[in-house]
Amino acid sequence: MPAANRSALLREVLKAMSEDDRVLDELVLAARTRSPEVARLPEAENRRHVQVLLAAGLDSLARPAHPDDQDFATAEALGADRAAQGVPITALLCGVQAGRTRAVRIAIDRSRAAGVPDDVILEAVLDLDRYTGALERHIVNGYHAAELQLSRTTRDVRTRLLRGLLLPGDREPPRAEDLHRAGLRPGGRYHCVVSDVTEPSLARALEQRLLGLGGVYGLVEGRLTGLAGRPPTADDLAPDVLLVVAPGAALAELRDVHALCAAALPIAAGQGLRGVRHLTELAGETALAAQPLLADLLVDSALGRLDPADDFHRDLARTALAYLDHGRRLGHTAAALHLHPNTVRYRLDRLAEITALPLDEPAADARSTVLDTLRAWWALRTWLGRRSRDRTARLARTSRSHPSHESATANPGRG
């Protein structure tokens, strides 16, 4: 095969790889598995940077050039963002290296499968090694430059204080003078707020909007987080921001309150909610999400005869969940699902024949059915959510057991 044709074939393989969401999923998973500190960041934040670095790295393979001629602005921005988010540089590099190793393995497997000769693959891998060495140097440079800039500002002092108050660990309570310098009162009560904003420039913009409420704000576990003197309202946010707000609590209680807010945030996001959302409004879902084993036992007991691969069974479960969400009112459920009430009733009856869920309207002399409704709602919600969770678990097992497995595995989080 002529050299030009071999190079063209390699470029086709790498271009397809850069556009494959499954490859991106595997690299994100590799980075998060290898580095717990990186995994504490929102997955969307990991994906944002991995996607850009993957495209740049594969482009360097397809069109090799001397590393000094490459544009590493994205790498330096990654280092700067992680410094602002408080991710240790060693943890950041562990995640980058894990993603790089997985990307090389996938590129080799796909190139061989496409018929690219080994000598062309070897030359490309050597080019990639030179590129990634330069990439890591620029990540470190961006990290240290941002770290130096942060150390010169009062924001860094306040952010470290905030992380000390909210994150787990054996830390001594902050001194009263440190609290006063940060604008906090030792005996005050503050509203813990956790947003879905992760990009540092957007976080600074949101911080400026919230400073009028009093308190202190900064990036904690990658998200703009803070302690507000009074609860924010929708007027304090941009329209597309999600902010979970807790009731006022003493400083000594805020570490546990922050953990609850951080747990409630993905639940609210999964429901498509935006704006200000109070932690107490999400209390039920947050409490239930903390008991995954109990949820699985409940599903196996109540819904064991349902087949997750059967679309009709999934329609039955979705209809029943909507029925419970609408207070067991047939007409409201039918309107929400754009179905005839008789169709809703038929589906509920069919589900009752297959399972033991108590979905009938309560009799006039019946005892309270609140707990029965809770169990049914929890079982249905968990069963419907199992497919995406099982796919993610299968991909994680595959990546650990078969590190050279070609990236044709199922896409986690889909479906």
C-alpha positions as a LaTeX table, in Angstrom:
\begin{tabular}{lrrr}
\hline
Residue & $x$ (\AA) & $y$ (\AA) & $z$ (\AA) \\
\hline
Met1 & 0.00 & 0.00 & 0.00 \\
Pro2 & 1.48 & 3.42 & $-0.96$ \\
Ala3 & 2.59 & 5.59 & 1.98 \\
Ala4 & 0.04 & 8.29 & 1.11 \\
Asn5 & $-2.81$ & 5.78 & 1.20 \\
Arg6 & $-1.64$ & 4.39 & 4.55 \\
Ser7 & $-1.55$ & 7.87 & 6.06 \\
Ala8 & $-4.98$ & 8.67 & 4.65 \\
Leu9 & $-6.38$ & 5.48 & 6.16 \\
Leu10 & $-4.91$ & 6.39 & 9.55 \\
Arg11 & $-6.46$ & 9.86 & 9.34 \\
Glu12 & $-9.88$ & 8.33 & 8.60 \\
Val13 & $-9.60$ & 6.03 & 11.64 \\
Leu14 & $-8.60$ & 8.89 & 13.94 \\
Lys15 & $-11.30$ & 11.21 & 12.62 \\
Ala16 & $-13.97$ & 8.58 & 13.28 \\
Met17 & $-12.55$ & 8.03 & 16.74 \\
Ser18 & $-12.68$ & 11.76 & 17.59 \\
Glu19 & $-16.38$ & 11.86 & 16.64 \\
Asp20 & $-17.40$ & 8.72 & 18.56 \\
Asp21 & $-19.20$ & 9.48 & 21.83 \\
Arg22 & $-18.37$ & 5.98 & 23.06 \\
Val23 & $-14.66$ & 6.79 & 22.95 \\
Leu24 & $-15.29$ & 9.97 & 24.94 \\
Asp25 & $-17.27$ & 7.96 & 27.51 \\
Glu26 & $-14.41$ & 5.49 & 27.96 \\
Leu27 & $-11.79$ & 8.20 & 28.40 \\
Val28 & $-13.91$ & 10.05 & 30.95 \\
Leu29 & $-14.47$ & 6.80 & 32.81 \\
Ala30 & $-10.74$ & 6.00 & 32.77 \\
Ala31 & $-9.83$ & 9.43 & 34.16 \\
Arg32 & $-12.51$ & 9.35 & 36.88 \\
Thr33 & $-11.62$ & 5.78 & 37.88 \\
Arg34 & $-7.90$ & 6.53 & 38.14 \\
Ser35 & $-8.26$ & 9.83 & 40.02 \\
Pro36 & $-10.85$ & 10.12 & 42.83 \\
Glu37 & $-10.25$ & 13.88 & 43.05 \\
Val38 & $-11.14$ & 14.27 & 39.38 \\
Ala39 & $-14.19$ & 12.03 & 39.89 \\
Arg40 & $-15.52$ & 14.45 & 42.52 \\
Leu41 & $-15.98$ & 17.04 & 39.79 \\
Pro42 & $-19.25$ & 16.94 & 37.85 \\
Glu43 & $-18.99$ & 14.47 & 34.98 \\
Ala44 & $-20.01$ & 17.19 & 32.52 \\
Glu45 & $-16.91$ & 19.15 & 33.54 \\
Asn46 & $-14.70$ & 16.12 & 32.87 \\
Arg47 & $-16.33$ & 15.53 & 29.50 \\
Arg48 & $-15.91$ & 19.17 & 28.45 \\
His49 & $-12.14$ & 19.10 & 28.76 \\
Val50 & $-11.59$ & 15.48 & 27.67 \\
Gln51 & $-13.53$ & 16.17 & 24.48 \\
Val52 & $-11.34$ & 19.14 & 23.55 \\
Leu53 & $-8.07$ & 17.43 & 24.48 \\
Leu54 & $-9.07$ & 14.27 & 22.61 \\
Ala55 & $-9.81$ & 16.20 & 19.43 \\
Ala56 & $-6.53$ & 18.13 & 19.69 \\
Gly57 & $-4.49$ & 15.00 & 20.41 \\
Leu58 & $-5.96$ & 13.00 & 17.54 \\
Asp59 & $-5.50$ & 15.96 & 15.23 \\
Ser60 & $-1.81$ & 15.99 & 16.16 \\
Leu61 & $-1.63$ & 12.31 & 15.17 \\
Ala62 & $-3.36$ & 12.86 & 11.86 \\
Arg63 & $-1.18$ & 15.87 & 11.02 \\
Pro64 & 2.07 & 15.40 & 12.95 \\
Ala65 & 4.10 & 18.50 & 13.68 \\
His66 & 6.78 & 19.47 & 16.15 \\
Pro67 & 5.23 & 19.93 & 19.64 \\
Asp68 & 6.46 & 23.53 & 19.75 \\
Asp69 & 4.27 & 24.28 & 16.71 \\
Gln70 & 1.08 & 23.02 & 18.40 \\
Asp71 & $-1.51$ & 25.22 & 20.11 \\
Phe72 & $-1.71$ & 24.29 & 23.80 \\
Ala73 & $-4.05$ & 27.04 & 24.99 \\
Thr74 & $-6.70$ & 24.44 & 25.89 \\
Ala75 & $-4.20$ & 22.46 & 27.98 \\
Glu76 & $-3.18$ & 25.58 & 29.89 \\
Ala77 & $-6.85$ & 26.47 & 30.43 \\
Leu78 & $-7.45$ & 22.97 & 31.82 \\
Gly79 & $-4.60$ & 23.38 & 34.30 \\
Ala80 & $-5.85$ & 26.82 & 35.34 \\
Asp81 & $-9.43$ & 25.61 & 35.81 \\
Arg82 & $-8.36$ & 22.65 & 37.96 \\
Ala83 & $-6.20$ & 24.92 & 40.11 \\
Ala84 & $-9.20$ & 27.20 & 40.68 \\
Gln85 & $-11.34$ & 24.15 & 41.50 \\
Gly86 & $-8.83$ & 22.91 & 44.10 \\
Val87 & $-7.85$ & 19.66 & 42.34 \\
Pro88 & $-4.26$ & 18.67 & 43.30 \\
Ile89 & $-1.85$ & 18.71 & 40.37 \\
Thr90 & $-0.86$ & 15.06 & 40.96 \\
Ala91 & $-4.52$ & 13.99 & 40.81 \\
Leu92 & $-5.04$ & 16.02 & 37.63 \\
Leu93 & $-2.06$ & 14.40 & 35.90 \\
Cys94 & $-3.20$ & 10.92 & 37.01 \\
Gly95 & $-6.52$ & 11.52 & 35.26 \\
Val96 & $-4.86$ & 12.91 & 32.13 \\
Gln97 & $-2.44$ & 9.97 & 31.91 \\
Ala98 & $-5.20$ & 7.42 & 32.40 \\
Gly99 & $-7.20$ & 8.98 & 29.57 \\
Arg100 & $-4.12$ & 9.13 & 27.35 \\
Thr101 & $-3.30$ & 5.45 & 27.90 \\
Arg102 & $-6.85$ & 4.41 & 27.07 \\
Ala103 & $-6.93$ & 6.63 & 23.96 \\
Val104 & $-3.71$ & 5.09 & 22.64 \\
Arg105 & $-5.03$ & 1.58 & 23.19 \\
Ile106 & $-8.25$ & 2.33 & 21.33 \\
Ala107 & $-6.38$ & 4.05 & 18.48 \\
Ile108 & $-4.09$ & 1.02 & 18.06 \\
Asp109 & $-6.97$ & $-1.46$ & 18.09 \\
Arg110 & $-9.02$ & 0.51 & 15.59 \\
Ser111 & $-6.07$ & 1.15 & 13.28 \\
Arg112 & $-5.16$ & $-2.53$ & 13.16 \\
Ala113 & $-8.77$ & $-3.49$ & 12.54 \\
Ala114 & $-8.85$ & $-1.04$ & 9.63 \\
Gly115 & $-5.70$ & $-2.52$ & 8.11 \\
Val116 & $-3.21$ & 0.24 & 8.97 \\
Pro117 & 0.29 & $-1.32$ & 8.94 \\
Asp118 & 2.09 & $-1.66$ & 12.28 \\
Asp119 & 4.99 & 0.58 & 11.22 \\
Val120 & 2.56 & 3.44 & 10.50 \\
Ile121 & 0.83 & 2.84 & 13.86 \\
Leu122 & 4.17 & 2.82 & 15.70 \\
Glu123 & 5.23 & 6.09 & 14.10 \\
Ala124 & 1.88 & 7.66 & 15.06 \\
Val125 & 2.18 & 6.46 & 18.67 \\
Leu126 & 5.66 & 7.97 & 18.93 \\
Asp127 & 4.30 & 11.25 & 17.60 \\
Leu128 & 1.50 & 11.11 & 20.15 \\
Asp129 & 3.99 & 10.46 & 22.96 \\
Arg130 & 5.90 & 13.61 & 22.04 \\
Tyr131 & 2.66 & 15.56 & 21.84 \\
Thr132 & 1.30 & 14.35 & 25.20 \\
Gly133 & 4.62 & 15.13 & 26.89 \\
Ala134 & 4.30 & 18.72 & 25.72 \\
Leu135 & 0.59 & 18.69 & 26.62 \\
Glu136 & 1.31 & 17.73 & 30.22 \\
Arg137 & 3.98 & 20.42 & 30.53 \\
His138 & 1.49 & 23.06 & 29.42 \\
Ile139 & $-1.16$ & 21.72 & 31.82 \\
Val140 & 1.35 & 22.07 & 34.66 \\
Asn141 & 2.33 & 25.56 & 33.48 \\
Gly142 & $-1.30$ & 26.66 & 33.37 \\
Tyr143 & $-1.94$ & 25.14 & 36.79 \\
His144 & 1.02 & 26.83 & 38.47 \\
Ala145 & 0.33 & 30.20 & 36.81 \\
Ala146 & $-3.26$ & 30.15 & 38.07 \\
Glu147 & $-2.13$ & 28.92 & 41.48 \\
Leu148 & 0.27 & 31.85 & 41.77 \\
Gln149 & $-2.41$ & 34.31 & 40.74 \\
Leu150 & $-4.90$ & 32.84 & 43.19 \\
Ser151 & $-2.43$ & 33.03 & 46.06 \\
Arg152 & $-2.28$ & 36.81 & 45.56 \\
Thr153 & $-6.00$ & 37.32 & 46.02 \\
Thr154 & $-8.36$ & 37.32 & 48.97 \\
Arg155 & $-10.63$ & 35.03 & 46.94 \\
Asp156 & $-8.21$ & 32.13 & 47.47 \\
Val157 & $-8.19$ & 32.71 & 51.23 \\
Arg158 & $-11.97$ & 32.74 & 51.33 \\
Thr159 & $-12.25$ & 29.68 & 49.10 \\
Arg160 & $-9.88$ & 27.70 & 51.34 \\
Leu161 & $-11.93$ & 28.73 & 54.36 \\
Leu162 & $-15.13$ & 27.70 & 52.59 \\
Arg163 & $-13.71$ & 24.29 & 51.65 \\
Gly164 & $-12.54$ & 23.81 & 55.23 \\
Leu165 & $-16.05$ & 24.45 & 56.50 \\
Leu166 & $-17.85$ & 22.26 & 53.96 \\
Leu167 & $-15.62$ & 19.35 & 52.95 \\
Pro168 & $-15.05$ & 16.21 & 55.06 \\
Gly169 & $-11.77$ & 15.78 & 56.89 \\
Asp170 & $-10.14$ & 16.30 & 60.26 \\
Arg171 & $-9.79$ & 20.06 & 60.17 \\
Glu172 & $-9.59$ & 22.41 & 63.11 \\
Pro173 & $-12.47$ & 24.89 & 63.36 \\
Pro174 & $-11.58$ & 28.22 & 61.75 \\
Arg175 & $-10.50$ & 31.00 & 64.07 \\
Ala176 & $-12.93$ & 33.82 & 64.76 \\
Glu177 & $-10.62$ & 36.36 & 63.12 \\
Asp178 & $-10.47$ & 34.24 & 59.93 \\
Leu179 & $-14.26$ & 34.09 & 59.83 \\
His180 & $-14.53$ & 37.84 & 60.31 \\
Arg181 & $-12.04$ & 38.48 & 57.50 \\
Ala182 & $-14.20$ & 36.32 & 55.22 \\
Gly183 & $-17.33$ & 38.21 & 56.23 \\
Leu184 & $-18.80$ & 35.43 & 58.40 \\
Arg185 & $-20.00$ & 35.63 & 62.01 \\
Pro186 & $-19.03$ & 32.71 & 64.32 \\
Gly187 & $-22.54$ & 32.56 & 65.76 \\
Gly188 & $-24.36$ & 33.27 & 62.51 \\
Arg189 & $-26.65$ & 31.00 & 60.54 \\
Tyr190 & $-26.08$ & 30.64 & 56.81 \\
His191 & $-27.82$ & 29.11 & 53.82 \\
Cys192 & $-25.61$ & 26.59 & 52.05 \\
Val193 & $-26.02$ & 27.01 & 48.28 \\
Val194 & $-24.66$ & 24.60 & 45.65 \\
Ser195 & $-24.92$ & 25.41 & 41.94 \\
Asp196 & $-24.37$ & 23.43 & 38.76 \\
Val197 & $-21.92$ & 26.07 & 37.48 \\
Thr198 & $-18.45$ & 24.59 & 37.03 \\
Glu199 & $-16.58$ & 26.74 & 34.52 \\
Pro200 & $-14.48$ & 29.25 & 36.54 \\
Ser201 & $-15.37$ & 32.31 & 34.43 \\
Leu202 & $-19.11$ & 31.60 & 34.74 \\
Ala203 & $-18.62$ & 30.82 & 38.43 \\
Arg204 & $-17.07$ & 34.25 & 39.01 \\
Ala205 & $-20.02$ & 35.89 & 37.26 \\
Leu206 & $-22.51$ & 34.01 & 39.46 \\
Glu207 & $-20.43$ & 34.82 & 42.54 \\
Gln208 & $-20.73$ & 38.53 & 41.79 \\
Arg209 & $-24.51$ & 38.19 & 41.59 \\
Leu210 & $-24.69$ & 36.38 & 44.93 \\
Leu211 & $-22.33$ & 38.61 & 46.89 \\
Gly212 & $-25.17$ & 41.02 & 47.52 \\
Leu213 & $-26.76$ & 38.37 & 49.75 \\
Gly214 & $-23.79$ & 38.45 & 52.12 \\
Gly215 & $-21.60$ & 35.45 & 52.92 \\
Val216 & $-18.75$ & 33.77 & 51.07 \\
Tyr217 & $-18.58$ & 31.85 & 47.75 \\
Gly218 & $-16.07$ & 29.79 & 45.81 \\
Leu219 & $-15.49$ & 26.58 & 43.86 \\
Val220 & $-15.99$ & 23.53 & 46.08 \\
Glu221 & $-15.64$ & 20.11 & 44.42 \\
Gly222 & $-15.74$ & 21.92 & 41.10 \\
Arg223 & $-19.06$ & 23.72 & 41.61 \\
Leu224 & $-19.77$ & 27.33 & 42.59 \\
Thr225 & $-20.84$ & 26.91 & 46.21 \\
Gly226 & $-21.38$ & 29.31 & 49.05 \\
Leu227 & $-22.77$ & 30.31 & 52.39 \\
Ala228 & $-25.39$ & 33.00 & 51.86 \\
Gly229 & $-26.54$ & 35.40 & 54.56 \\
Arg230 & $-30.07$ & 35.28 & 53.17 \\
Pro231 & $-31.63$ & 32.85 & 50.70 \\
Pro232 & $-31.31$ & 33.76 & 47.01 \\
Thr233 & $-34.28$ & 34.19 & 44.71 \\
Ala234 & $-34.74$ & 33.64 & 40.99 \\
Asp235 & $-33.79$ & 37.29 & 40.41 \\
Asp236 & $-30.28$ & 36.54 & 41.68 \\
Leu237 & $-29.58$ & 33.94 & 38.97 \\
Ala238 & $-29.17$ & 33.69 & 35.25 \\
Pro239 & $-32.14$ & 31.78 & 33.72 \\
Asp240 & $-30.24$ & 28.57 & 32.97 \\
Val241 & $-28.56$ & 28.12 & 36.39 \\
Leu242 & $-29.63$ & 25.48 & 38.90 \\
Leu243 & $-29.06$ & 26.33 & 42.57 \\
Val244 & $-29.96$ & 24.12 & 45.54 \\
Val245 & $-30.51$ & 26.15 & 48.72 \\
Ala246 & $-30.63$ & 24.80 & 52.27 \\
Pro247 & $-32.37$ & 26.37 & 55.26 \\
Gly248 & $-30.15$ & 28.49 & 57.51 \\
Ala249 & $-27.81$ & 26.46 & 59.72 \\
Ala250 & $-25.00$ & 27.08 & 62.20 \\
Leu251 & $-21.42$ & 26.86 & 60.92 \\
Ala252 & $-20.81$ & 23.58 & 62.77 \\
Glu253 & $-23.74$ & 21.97 & 60.91 \\
Leu254 & $-22.84$ & 23.13 & 57.42 \\
Arg255 & $-20.55$ & 20.25 & 56.49 \\
Asp256 & $-23.43$ & 17.79 & 56.73 \\
Val257 & $-25.83$ & 20.25 & 55.09 \\
His258 & $-23.45$ & 20.71 & 52.17 \\
Ala259 & $-23.30$ & 16.94 & 51.64 \\
Leu260 & $-27.10$ & 16.90 & 51.39 \\
Cys261 & $-27.14$ & 19.80 & 48.92 \\
Ala262 & $-24.48$ & 18.11 & 46.77 \\
Ala263 & $-26.57$ & 14.91 & 46.77 \\
Ala264 & $-29.76$ & 16.79 & 45.86 \\
Leu265 & $-28.21$ & 18.73 & 42.96 \\
Pro266 & $-27.98$ & 15.83 & 40.43 \\
Ile267 & $-31.47$ & 14.72 & 41.43 \\
Ala268 & $-32.86$ & 18.16 & 40.59 \\
Ala269 & $-30.83$ & 18.28 & 37.38 \\
Gly270 & $-32.12$ & 14.82 & 36.39 \\
Gln271 & $-35.67$ & 16.15 & 36.68 \\
Gly272 & $-34.82$ & 19.03 & 34.35 \\
Leu273 & $-35.24$ & 21.64 & 37.08 \\
Arg274 & $-33.57$ & 25.06 & 36.88 \\
Gly275 & $-33.50$ & 28.14 & 39.07 \\
Val276 & $-33.60$ & 28.18 & 42.87 \\
Arg277 & $-34.61$ & 24.82 & 44.34 \\
His278 & $-34.94$ & 24.38 & 48.07 \\
Leu279 & $-33.29$ & 21.36 & 49.65 \\
Thr280 & $-36.42$ & 20.59 & 51.65 \\
Glu281 & $-38.46$ & 20.30 & 48.42 \\
Leu282 & $-36.05$ & 17.56 & 47.30 \\
Ala283 & $-35.88$ & 15.86 & 50.71 \\
Gly284 & $-37.80$ & 12.72 & 49.72 \\
Glu285 & $-35.84$ & 11.94 & 46.57 \\
Thr286 & $-32.52$ & 12.76 & 48.28 \\
Ala287 & $-33.25$ & 10.49 & 51.25 \\
Leu288 & $-34.32$ & 7.61 & 49.02 \\
Ala289 & $-31.30$ & 7.99 & 46.74 \\
Ala290 & $-29.06$ & 7.40 & 49.76 \\
Gln291 & $-30.38$ & 3.81 & 50.09 \\
Pro292 & $-29.60$ & 2.12 & 46.74 \\
Leu293 & $-29.38$ & $-1.41$ & 48.17 \\
Leu294 & $-32.76$ & $-1.11$ & 49.86 \\
Ala295 & $-34.20$ & 0.23 & 46.60 \\
Asp296 & $-32.85$ & $-2.79$ & 44.69 \\
Leu297 & $-34.34$ & $-5.20$ & 47.25 \\
Leu298 & $-37.68$ & $-3.43$ & 46.99 \\
Val299 & $-37.64$ & $-3.64$ & 43.18 \\
Asp300 & $-36.75$ & $-7.32$ & 43.20 \\
Ser301 & $-39.57$ & $-8.01$ & 45.63 \\
Ala302 & $-42.30$ & $-5.90$ & 44.02 \\
Leu303 & $-41.37$ & $-5.82$ & 40.32 \\
Gly304 & $-39.36$ & $-8.96$ & 39.80 \\
Arg305 & $-41.71$ & $-10.22$ & 37.07 \\
Leu306 & $-41.21$ & $-7.15$ & 34.88 \\
Asp307 & $-38.77$ & $-7.46$ & 31.99 \\
Pro308 & $-36.57$ & $-4.34$ & 31.51 \\
Ala309 & $-36.11$ & $-5.24$ & 27.84 \\
Asp310 & $-39.88$ & $-5.33$ & 27.20 \\
Asp311 & $-41.05$ & $-1.92$ & 25.93 \\
Phe312 & $-44.63$ & $-2.68$ & 26.93 \\
His313 & $-43.57$ & $-3.39$ & 30.50 \\
Arg314 & $-41.68$ & $-0.10$ & 30.56 \\
Asp315 & $-44.82$ & 1.69 & 29.30 \\
Leu316 & $-46.80$ & 0.10 & 32.14 \\
Ala317 & $-44.24$ & 1.26 & 34.70 \\
Arg318 & $-44.08$ & 4.81 & 33.29 \\
Thr319 & $-47.88$ & 5.07 & 33.33 \\
Ala320 & $-48.07$ & 3.84 & 36.92 \\
Leu321 & $-45.36$ & 6.27 & 38.04 \\
Ala322 & $-47.20$ & 9.17 & 36.38 \\
Tyr323 & $-50.41$ & 7.99 & 38.07 \\
Leu324 & $-48.75$ & 8.20 & 41.48 \\
Asp325 & $-47.10$ & 11.53 & 40.64 \\
His326 & $-50.55$ & 12.94 & 39.86 \\
Gly327 & $-52.11$ & 11.87 & 43.14 \\
Arg328 & $-53.77$ & 8.70 & 41.76 \\
Arg329 & $-56.09$ & 10.86 & 39.65 \\
Leu330 & $-56.95$ & 9.08 & 36.44 \\
Gly331 & $-57.99$ & 12.13 & 34.43 \\
His332 & $-54.90$ & 14.17 & 35.36 \\
Thr333 & $-52.64$ & 11.25 & 34.49 \\
Ala334 & $-54.30$ & 10.70 & 31.12 \\
Ala335 & $-53.98$ & 14.40 & 30.25 \\
Ala336 & $-50.30$ & 14.48 & 31.25 \\
Leu337 & $-49.52$ & 11.40 & 29.13 \\
His338 & $-51.81$ & 12.40 & 26.23 \\
Leu339 & $-53.70$ & 9.13 & 26.60 \\
His340 & $-57.36$ & 8.19 & 26.93 \\
Pro341 & $-58.33$ & 7.50 & 30.58 \\
Asn342 & $-59.38$ & 3.97 & 29.56 \\
Thr343 & $-55.84$ & 3.35 & 28.28 \\
Val344 & $-54.40$ & 4.48 & 31.61 \\
Arg345 & $-56.81$ & 2.22 & 33.50 \\
Tyr346 & $-55.97$ & $-0.72$ & 31.23 \\
Arg347 & $-52.26$ & $-0.28$ & 31.82 \\
Leu348 & $-52.71$ & $-0.03$ & 35.57 \\
Asp349 & $-54.81$ & $-3.19$ & 35.55 \\
Arg350 & $-52.22$ & $-5.06$ & 33.48 \\
Leu351 & $-49.44$ & $-3.97$ & 35.83 \\
Ala352 & $-51.50$ & $-5.12$ & 38.81 \\
Glu353 & $-51.86$ & $-8.54$ & 37.19 \\
Ile354 & $-48.06$ & $-8.85$ & 36.79 \\
Thr355 & $-46.95$ & $-7.28$ & 40.08 \\
Ala356 & $-48.23$ & $-6.83$ & 43.59 \\
Leu357 & $-48.17$ & $-3.02$ & 43.59 \\
Pro358 & $-51.11$ & $-1.36$ & 45.39 \\
Leu359 & $-52.31$ & 0.94 & 42.61 \\
Asp360 & $-56.08$ & 0.83 & 43.14 \\
Glu361 & $-57.87$ & 3.92 & 44.36 \\
Pro362 & $-58.15$ & 3.65 & 48.17 \\
Ala363 & $-61.49$ & 2.63 & 49.60 \\
Ala364 & $-63.37$ & 5.07 & 51.80 \\
Asp365 & $-62.67$ & 3.05 & 54.94 \\
Ala366 & $-59.05$ & 2.22 & 54.06 \\
Arg367 & $-56.19$ & 3.04 & 56.39 \\
Ser368 & $-53.60$ & 5.60 & 55.30 \\
Thr369 & $-51.81$ & 4.46 & 52.17 \\
Val370 & $-48.96$ & 6.99 & 52.30 \\
Leu371 & $-46.28$ & 4.36 & 52.93 \\
Asp372 & $-47.77$ & 2.00 & 50.35 \\
Thr373 & $-47.69$ & 4.80 & 47.79 \\
Leu374 & $-44.10$ & 5.66 & 48.74 \\
Arg375 & $-42.96$ & 2.06 & 48.30 \\
Ala376 & $-44.70$ & 1.77 & 44.91 \\
Trp377 & $-43.32$ & 5.10 & 43.69 \\
Trp378 & $-39.78$ & 4.24 & 44.84 \\
Ala379 & $-39.88$ & 0.79 & 43.25 \\
Leu380 & $-41.15$ & 2.08 & 39.89 \\
Arg381 & $-38.69$ & 4.98 & 39.77 \\
Thr382 & $-35.75$ & 2.72 & 40.61 \\
Trp383 & $-36.77$ & 0.02 & 38.10 \\
Leu384 & $-37.11$ & 2.55 & 35.28 \\
Gly385 & $-33.70$ & 3.99 & 36.08 \\
Arg386 & $-31.89$ & 0.67 & 36.18 \\
Arg387 & $-31.08$ & 0.47 & 32.44 \\
Ser388 & $-28.72$ & 3.46 & 32.38 \\
Arg389 & $-27.10$ & 2.44 & 35.68 \\
Asp390 & $-26.56$ & $-1.14$ & 34.49 \\
Arg391 & $-24.99$ & 0.06 & 31.23 \\
Thr392 & $-22.53$ & 2.25 & 33.13 \\
Ala393 & $-21.61$ & $-0.64$ & 35.43 \\
Arg394 & $-21.07$ & $-2.98$ & 32.47 \\
Leu395 & $-18.76$ & $-0.50$ & 30.79 \\
Ala396 & $-16.76$ & $-0.02$ & 34.00 \\
Arg397 & $-16.34$ & $-3.79$ & 34.39 \\
Thr398 & $-15.33$ & $-4.15$ & 30.74 \\
Ser399 & $-12.71$ & $-1.40$ & 30.98 \\
Arg400 & $-11.19$ & $-2.93$ & 34.12 \\
Ser401 & $-11.25$ & $-6.52$ & 32.89 \\
His402 & $-10.25$ & $-5.94$ & 29.25 \\
Pro403 & $-8.03$ & $-2.85$ & 28.97 \\
Ser404 & $-7.38$ & $-3.57$ & 25.29 \\
His405 & $-11.04$ & $-4.08$ & 24.41 \\
Glu406 & $-11.98$ & $-2.08$ & 21.33 \\
Ser407 & $-14.25$ & 0.83 & 22.02 \\
Ala408 & $-17.45$ & $-0.69$ & 20.70 \\
Thr409 & $-19.00$ & $-1.07$ & 24.14 \\
Ala410 & $-22.32$ & 0.38 & 25.05 \\
Asn411 & $-22.45$ & 4.06 & 25.84 \\
Pro412 & $-22.94$ & 4.62 & 29.60 \\
Gly413 & $-25.71$ & 6.85 & 30.69 \\
Arg414 & $-27.67$ & 6.41 & 27.47 \\
Gly415 & $-31.13$ & 4.90 & 27.14 \\
\hline
\end{tabular}
